[in-house]
């Protein structure tokens, strides 16, 4: 006789009918007790309770908790399940990393239920048979909750959920796709708020370090408020002899790779930051190698709000979009959609929303520490190339400033500290009035060049010049003058007295001499320099004409407005012939000629010249170019000086709104327009309005210019003047 099939299966006792088995009272199948220290998730627990109590999703799905590995999804589910255990007849936890584990978890539930009725059948049932039995048992009852922890794919749980008609299911997963088809809007779990991070660290570490709020805040920031990292650090400090909070911070900065992998004594070596994202990274790379490469690339940039446009040139655009979607689905990155800035050319003609990418700083750190030096250098170079490619090359066009502003934090991380790499962004920073950031970058470039080439290399001297010049634009005119004077001595010795760079430094010494308060000294230096440049370069060389122009300016500031007007009248003819009628330098000369015409006593002439210049600049530079807006402000000023204070005020009312939108609330040109608006408000007869405008202006000037800047002092004086006038009017009435 021939026997086929599984003889052992044929001899196994069958599992009892599910309807005949009741759950032991309070059957609780949780993997461990919840953590004793748990902070910052009160609202998330409330959201879970509200959803699970009133959920209307298809089948039994009530909630899926989604988030980055290490953000605390499992702990949240465990805290909830344990706290609500008495509300259910059965609470069962299933490790759901794979279909096999899900089946094993359901089989474990069946054995726990059947053990008290038929222990032999429970022990001998196959996993497949036991899992099917558990589903049949669950389908016939209510009052139970299953937790599927760390589900990899919706498809892994869908077959089981489709067979259930009652009860409640809580799912934790890194994947945020596919859940909505079950009528579930996933609960996204983010990192902790800083106060909660500090509280959690303090609870874990205990006294005396728990009292050091500043250090706790510093450590929470280093760890990006990620619960896994906070718990790992707190336990390590608490359990490791002679390890203090300050000491751990020092180790974290000095040896991050070691500390990301360091579990506390007796802790789980798998539950550390270094291992948190291994499976997800491996899986996305397996599914799409481009996604794995992009994740490595994203480790190069700043962690928050990288414009998606930066990555558009990394590969085929659709392939990049699909790879980013895969990374987002695993919660390794977050893609946010922000409304396009008003007037932003970066938004496109249709005003589309702008998408930006964020990645947790610890994900970046772990990725970076896994790469060798050659890989890091190659990725950083590729990241820098993508930044350079996305910049529009229009730093003076305010419509593109939002794009420059968004890219800047990422450029500061990946661009090499070299003048050529930063030229476009530095021009944007100067045009937009952010001289402080420009100076920081120029100092970094100078330090790099000095270290690489030595103190007297021409490139080092050029970056020295840029730092000195930037010091002046940041508000320290005397410091700029002194640094440039020192530089000129070195340039004369190294490059020569008449080298173009030496002469440029001389020119800028004169400028900052004037800005430091010595207009006569500036005028005299430029007069001497003009003779040298005419001799060396010729009378019509652009640099010679620039010196001629600035000599006229400081001649006027030194008290000779008529002389300045006459010099500029002569210069304008030369620039129109040599450079052209619409060259930016020619337009600048026209603007200054109009100004000094007015200062020489011809307000109507200044008004008319600015009125003629404005449409030219609007056409050549654009209606919202900073220089065009300055001309609008000057036109309003001279309209007022020519006798129409109301007209000046009305123009400035409109212009101030444009300045604030285009240049920003704290751009120097916006501040100047605020001064003018306040002035002409008062001169138009509204003394209370002038008082109020100056009251708004003074704190801005104090913050932007300093307490003792001449413009700040002038604003305070005018505030007092118009406040006194307003009080007199009030008394008279």
Secondary structure, DSSP 8 states (H G I E B T S, - for coil): ----S-HHHHHS-----GGG----TTEEE-SS---S---S-HHHHHHHHHHHHH---STTEEEEEE--TTSSHHHHHHHHHHHTGGG-SEEEEEE-SSHHHHHHHHHHHHHHHHTTT-HHHHHHS-HHHHHHHHHHHHHT--SEEEEEEEES-HHHHHHHHTT--SSEEEEEES--SSGGGGT---EE-----HHHHHHHHHHHH-TTGGG-HHHHHHHHHHTTT-HHHHHHHHHHHHHSTT--HHHHHHHHHH-HHHHHT---TTS-TTSSGGGTTHHHHHHHHHH-HHHHHHHHHHTTS-SS-EEHHHHGGGS-HHHHHHHHHHHHHTTSSEEEEE---TT-GGGTTTT--EEEEE--HHHHHHHHHHS-HHHHHHHHHHHHHHHHHH--S-TT-GGGHHHHHHHHHHHHHHS-S-HHHHHHHHHHHHHHT-HHHHHHHHHHHHHHHHHHH-TTSHHHHHHHHHHHHHHHHTT-HHHHHHHHHHHHHHHHHHT-TT-HHHHHHHHHHHHHHHHTT-HHHHHHHHHHHHHHHHHHH-TTSHHHHHHHHHHHHHHHHTT-HHHHHHHHHHHHHHHHHHT-TT-HHHHHHHHHHHHHHHHTT-HHHHHHHHHHHHHHHHHHT-TTSHHHHHHHHHHHHHHHHTT-HHHHHHHHHHHHHHHHHHT-TT-HHHHHHHHHHHHHHHHTT-HHHHHHHHHHHHHHHHHHH-TT-HHHHHHHHHHHHHHHHHHHHHHH-
